[in-house]
Amino acid sequence: MMISLSLVRFDADCQSRVSLDEETVTEYAYRMKEGATFPPITVFFDGSEYWLADGFHRYAAHKGVARERGDEATAEVPAEIRQGTRLDAVRHALSANAVHGKRREPGDYRKGYSIAVRCGLCEPHDVAAVRDLLACSERWAEKLTLDAREALERERNARINQAFKAGVKTAEIAQREGISEQWVRKIRHRNYSHSADSFGSLTHILPPPPRPIPPAIAALDRPSLTAWSDAIYAMEKLIEAIETAKRFDVPRKALPRVQSLVDRAFDLLNDLELEPEHDVA
């Protein structure tokens, strides 16, 4: 469907990129003048306004071409029109470029996260919600939410330690906080260790932030790199979890499952095939 360019509303919260890429807009405009056909932009119609949700570079290119022709006020643009509010447009825009268009940069992920939190689309600490809204990897969602999760962890641990001081029983604290009694005892034990060692941070309670990918590797735009980056981070988290758990004996009921997963992991890792041409990176 064609709609007038002048009807399209361009809202800042719907633009999750740090900025439009002028080179991309110029390239699109050139190709449009040469007769190339582009996918329609996506707008959400709330009954009175058309909110742009996807196709910001295409919209800017159409507008630039129309301005050159001198018919910007009357020119039309192909659009997919969906029923919804401005907030629906924001929600759609946050993940719009996950699989097409100009590749998102780290700053785009951070801006998208900031918009999602500010608009009340997710809680700042909710990894799963951020991952789904931004259509990003688990690793990116954990990185974006790290500060919020650390703050929540500090607040919870402070409440638990205050409850211990007040004489509240472990079972009651666990029920209040929605965690296991074993984890409550661990927090209490760690708190005593902090006092004994004069540590005031939670750095050995909380998992460390994801390790940054070297620039030479990050510059490569390959699905295999993304998949293995996530796999390596998952393995690092696994090692941390095992190091935490190994101080306890393995429960009999869990032993067969643990052994099965260990065997499966060894089988997968033994079957790896390297890509020699990328070893330098």
TORKOLLUM-927134 format. One record per residue (C-alpha): residue number from 1; x, y, z. Coordinates in steps of 0.001 Angstrom, whole numbers, plus 500000, padded with zeros to 6 digits. Layout:
{num=NUM, x=X, y=Y, z=Z}
...
***
This chain:
{num=1, x=500000, y=500000, z=500000}
{num=2, x=501156, y=503553, z=499282}
{num=3, x=500840, y=506337, z=501850}
{num=4, x=501944, y=509947, z=501824}
{num=5, x=505412, y=510621, z=503200}
{num=6, x=503964, y=513564, z=505102}
{num=7, x=501697, y=511238, z=507140}
{num=8, x=504553, y=509183, z=508571}
{num=9, x=505515, y=510080, z=512145}
{num=10, x=509207, y=509697, z=512985}
{num=11, x=509496, y=509178, z=516756}
{num=12, x=512848, y=509134, z=518571}
{num=13, x=511936, y=506112, z=520723}
{num=14, x=511101, y=504137, z=517585}
{num=15, x=514617, y=504682, z=516283}
{num=16, x=516795, y=502331, z=518312}
{num=17, x=519949, y=503061, z=516346}
{num=18, x=522383, y=505587, z=517752}
{num=19, x=522026, y=507497, z=514478}
{num=20, x=521100, y=507012, z=510847}
{num=21, x=524019, y=506093, z=508619}
{num=22, x=524261, y=508817, z=505983}
{num=23, x=526207, y=506609, z=503583}
{num=24, x=523462, y=503976, z=503717}
{num=25, x=520762, y=506620, z=503108}
{num=26, x=522739, y=508038, z=500163}
{num=27, x=523263, y=504578, z=498663}
{num=28, x=519561, y=503722, z=499002}
{num=29, x=518559, y=507039, z=497411}
{num=30, x=520929, y=506461, z=494483}
{num=31, x=519559, y=502971, z=493889}
{num=32, x=515964, y=504259, z=494107}
{num=33, x=516693, y=506850, z=491408}
{num=34, x=518144, y=504043, z=489312}
{num=35, x=514836, y=502186, z=489584}
{num=36, x=515646, y=499656, z=492331}
{num=37, x=512685, y=498338, z=494332}
{num=38, x=512948, y=498300, z=498120}
{num=39, x=510766, y=496526, z=500684}
{num=40, x=507992, y=498699, z=502147}
{num=41, x=508533, y=500527, z=505393}
{num=42, x=506475, y=499325, z=508382}
{num=43, x=504143, y=501714, z=510199}
{num=44, x=501662, y=501281, z=513034}
{num=45, x=498360, y=503145, z=512720}
{num=46, x=496667, y=504131, z=515990}
{num=47, x=493587, y=505642, z=514382}
{num=48, x=495104, y=509033, z=513712}
{num=49, x=498882, y=508702, z=513351}
{num=50, x=501182, y=506430, z=511323}
{num=51, x=504197, y=505591, z=513513}
{num=52, x=507321, y=504477, z=511656}
{num=53, x=508591, y=501194, z=513138}
{num=54, x=510910, y=499717, z=510498}
{num=55, x=512709, y=501114, z=507465}
{num=56, x=514199, y=504355, z=508821}
{num=57, x=517017, y=504405, z=506254}
{num=58, x=514547, y=503641, z=503448}
{num=59, x=512167, y=506349, z=504683}
{num=60, x=515003, y=508916, z=504795}
{num=61, x=516094, y=507912, z=501282}
{num=62, x=512540, y=508213, z=499879}
{num=63, x=512239, y=511618, z=501542}
{num=64, x=515566, y=512770, z=500090}
{num=65, x=514647, y=511654, z=496576}
{num=66, x=511254, y=513400, z=496851}
{num=67, x=512960, y=516585, z=498070}
{num=68, x=515234, y=516528, z=495023}
{num=69, x=512192, y=516150, z=492757}
{num=70, x=510407, y=518965, z=494549}
{num=71, x=507331, y=516907, z=495495}
{num=72, x=508123, y=516038, z=499126}
{num=73, x=504700, y=517288, z=500300}
{num=74, x=502773, y=514978, z=497958}
{num=75, x=505154, y=512038, z=497395}
{num=76, x=504126, y=508568, z=498558}
{num=77, x=506063, y=505659, z=499984}
{num=78, x=505230, y=501915, z=499928}
{num=79, x=504260, y=500848, z=503438}
{num=80, x=503060, y=497833, z=505387}
{num=81, x=500383, y=499213, z=507704}
{num=82, x=499681, y=497472, z=511000}
{num=83, x=497127, y=498397, z=513615}
{num=84, x=498710, y=499465, z=516877}
{num=85, x=499858, y=502238, z=519142}
{num=86, x=503062, y=504223, z=519280}
{num=87, x=504272, y=501780, z=521948}
{num=88, x=503577, y=498860, z=519609}
{num=89, x=505743, y=500636, z=517038}
{num=90, x=508532, y=501032, z=519602}
{num=91, x=508318, y=497352, z=520553}
{num=92, x=508532, y=496316, z=516888}
{num=93, x=511379, y=498739, z=516147}
{num=94, x=513594, y=497344, z=518910}
{num=95, x=514098, y=494074, z=517032}
{num=96, x=513447, y=495242, z=513476}
{num=97, x=517043, y=494979, z=512230}
{num=98, x=517937, y=491670, z=513860}
{num=99, x=517915, y=489765, z=510561}
{num=100, x=517896, y=492411, z=507814}
{num=101, x=519059, y=495907, z=506973}
{num=102, x=522215, y=497568, z=508249}
{num=103, x=523937, y=495432, z=510902}
{num=104, x=523411, y=496695, z=514458}
{num=105, x=526379, y=498058, z=516397}
{num=106, x=527041, y=497773, z=520165}
{num=107, x=525758, y=501313, z=520668}
{num=108, x=522487, y=500345, z=518959}
{num=109, x=521972, y=497494, z=521438}
{num=110, x=522607, y=499827, z=524375}
{num=111, x=520241, y=502487, z=523044}
{num=112, x=517566, y=499860, z=522376}
{num=113, x=517915, y=498581, z=525935}
{num=114, x=517632, y=502121, z=527321}
{num=115, x=514478, y=502749, z=525281}
{num=116, x=512919, y=499437, z=526345}
{num=117, x=513483, y=500213, z=530026}
{num=118, x=512376, y=503834, z=529771}
{num=119, x=509169, y=502879, z=527956}
{num=120, x=508368, y=500204, z=530545}
{num=121, x=508609, y=497313, z=528080}
{num=122, x=510844, y=495282, z=530402}
{num=123, x=512463, y=495287, z=533813}
{num=124, x=516109, y=496465, z=533726}
{num=125, x=517348, y=493140, z=535151}
{num=126, x=515210, y=490769, z=533044}
{num=127, x=517641, y=488959, z=530732}
{num=128, x=514980, y=486915, z=528907}
{num=129, x=512733, y=489932, z=528265}
{num=130, x=515643, y=492028, z=526954}
{num=131, x=516815, y=489167, z=524737}
{num=132, x=513330, y=488758, z=523247}
{num=133, x=512630, y=492489, z=522816}
{num=134, x=515948, y=493243, z=521126}
{num=135, x=516177, y=489856, z=519356}
{num=136, x=519789, y=489703, z=520511}
{num=137, x=521979, y=486909, z=521865}
{num=138, x=521846, y=485725, z=525467}
{num=139, x=525366, y=487081, z=525886}
{num=140, x=524321, y=490580, z=524836}
{num=141, x=521214, y=490495, z=527041}
{num=142, x=523335, y=489497, z=530046}
{num=143, x=525833, y=492247, z=529307}
{num=144, x=523133, y=494920, z=529021}
{num=145, x=521387, y=493886, z=532235}
{num=146, x=524518, y=493256, z=534309}
{num=147, x=524463, y=496493, z=536318}
{num=148, x=520762, y=496112, z=537151}
{num=149, x=521224, y=492476, z=538176}
{num=150, x=524183, y=493359, z=540391}
{num=151, x=522136, y=496093, z=542075}
{num=152, x=519294, y=493650, z=542754}
{num=153, x=521768, y=491104, z=544095}
{num=154, x=523237, y=493646, z=546491}
{num=155, x=519786, y=494695, z=547699}
{num=156, x=518670, y=491101, z=548229}
{num=157, x=521822, y=490095, z=550062}
{num=158, x=521541, y=493150, z=552296}
{num=159, x=517950, y=492165, z=553180}
{num=160, x=519056, y=488601, z=553936}
{num=161, x=521884, y=489724, z=556186}
{num=162, x=519571, y=492147, z=557995}
{num=163, x=517087, y=489321, z=558521}
{num=164, x=519811, y=487108, z=559996}
{num=165, x=520783, y=489864, z=562392}
{num=166, x=517129, y=490182, z=563419}
{num=167, x=516999, y=486456, z=564198}
{num=168, x=514749, y=485403, z=561296}
{num=169, x=515015, y=481694, z=560510}
{num=170, x=516640, y=480497, z=557303}
{num=171, x=513458, y=478830, z=556004}
{num=172, x=511454, y=482036, z=556418}
{num=173, x=514110, y=484133, z=554669}
{num=174, x=514228, y=481654, z=551774}
{num=175, x=510445, y=481833, z=551409}
{num=176, x=510450, y=485631, z=551474}
{num=177, x=513152, y=485915, z=548827}
{num=178, x=511987, y=483017, z=546659}
{num=179, x=515302, y=481173, z=546796}
{num=180, x=516504, y=477924, z=548352}
{num=181, x=517581, y=477617, z=551973}
{num=182, x=520937, y=476357, z=550730}
{num=183, x=521472, y=479588, z=548788}
{num=184, x=520466, y=481670, z=551828}
{num=185, x=523047, y=479844, z=553941}
{num=186, x=525639, y=480378, z=551230}
{num=187, x=524985, y=484133, z=551215}
{num=188, x=525310, y=484209, z=554999}
{num=189, x=528551, y=482235, z=554819}
{num=190, x=529927, y=484519, z=552132}
{num=191, x=528980, y=487554, z=554196}
{num=192, x=531020, y=486206, z=557122}
{num=193, x=533919, y=485572, z=554730}
{num=194, x=533662, y=489180, z=553534}
{num=195, x=533905, y=490443, z=557104}
{num=196, x=536874, y=488202, z=557896}
{num=197, x=538745, y=489191, z=554744}
{num=198, x=537747, y=492889, z=554853}
{num=199, x=536082, y=492683, z=551445}
{num=200, x=533165, y=495048, z=550784}
{num=201, x=532146, y=494023, z=547274}
{num=202, x=530204, y=491124, z=545825}
{num=203, x=532720, y=490310, z=543126}
{num=204, x=533128, y=486680, z=544203}
{num=205, x=529368, y=486143, z=544606}
{num=206, x=528266, y=487556, z=541291}
{num=207, x=529394, y=486118, z=537948}
{num=208, x=531966, y=488287, z=536172}
{num=209, x=530838, y=490293, z=533131}
{num=210, x=531254, y=488611, z=529742}
{num=211, x=534768, y=488807, z=528402}
{num=212, x=535068, y=491211, z=525455}
{num=213, x=535748, y=489705, z=522042}
{num=214, x=539062, y=490855, z=520529}
{num=215, x=538454, y=493607, z=517909}
{num=216, x=540000, y=491508, z=515117}
{num=217, x=537475, y=488764, z=515757}
{num=218, x=534538, y=491067, z=516462}
{num=219, x=535043, y=492648, z=513041}
{num=220, x=534238, y=489366, z=511317}
{num=221, x=530570, y=489116, z=510425}
{num=222, x=530095, y=485348, z=510373}
{num=223, x=527300, y=483259, z=511946}
{num=224, x=529869, y=480710, z=513125}
{num=225, x=531715, y=483388, z=515105}
{num=226, x=528532, y=484514, z=516858}
{num=227, x=527568, y=480935, z=517671}
{num=228, x=530990, y=480070, z=519081}
{num=229, x=531214, y=483339, z=521006}
{num=230, x=527983, y=482378, z=522781}
{num=231, x=529209, y=478800, z=523272}
{num=232, x=532502, y=479938, z=524828}
{num=233, x=530693, y=482295, z=527178}
{num=234, x=528312, y=479467, z=528167}
{num=235, x=531269, y=477194, z=528898}
{num=236, x=532871, y=479889, z=531068}
{num=237, x=529615, y=480161, z=533018}
{num=238, x=529497, y=476363, z=533325}
{num=239, x=532998, y=476265, z=534818}
{num=240, x=532042, y=478955, z=537333}
{num=241, x=528914, y=477009, z=538306}
{num=242, x=530879, y=473763, z=538735}
{num=243, x=533509, y=475509, z=540853}
{num=244, x=530716, y=476770, z=543105}
{num=245, x=528996, y=473373, z=543297}
{num=246, x=532046, y=471131, z=543707}
{num=247, x=532400, y=471953, z=547401}
{num=248, x=529258, y=469857, z=547895}
{num=249, x=528923, y=466124, z=547230}
{num=250, x=526955, y=465254, z=544084}
{num=251, x=523457, y=464029, z=545097}
{num=252, x=522868, y=460430, z=544055}
{num=253, x=519800, y=461354, z=542025}
{num=254, x=521768, y=463944, z=540051}
{num=255, x=524819, y=461787, z=539346}
{num=256, x=523477, y=459933, z=536237}
{num=257, x=522412, y=463227, z=534654}
{num=258, x=525754, y=464871, z=535427}
{num=259, x=527664, y=461931, z=533936}
{num=260, x=525443, y=461920, z=530839}
{num=261, x=526025, y=465633, z=530205}
{num=262, x=529781, y=465291, z=530746}
{num=263, x=529954, y=462429, z=528223}
{num=264, x=527835, y=464368, z=525728}
{num=265, x=530055, y=467458, z=526072}
{num=266, x=533210, y=465395, z=525485}
{num=267, x=531665, y=463812, z=522374}
{num=268, x=530744, y=467212, z=520912}
{num=269, x=534122, y=468780, z=521652}
{num=270, x=536030, y=465793, z=520245}
{num=271, x=534167, y=466147, z=516915}
{num=272, x=535108, y=469795, z=516334}
{num=273, x=536371, y=470876, z=512923}
{num=274, x=538546, y=474003, z=512726}
{num=275, x=538583, y=476634, z=509995}
{num=276, x=542349, y=477092, z=509412}
{num=277, x=541894, y=480210, z=507266}
{num=278, x=540527, y=482096, z=510277}
{num=279, x=543126, y=480935, z=512821}
{num=280, x=545075, y=484201, z=512563}
{num=281, x=542109, y=486223, z=513843}
***
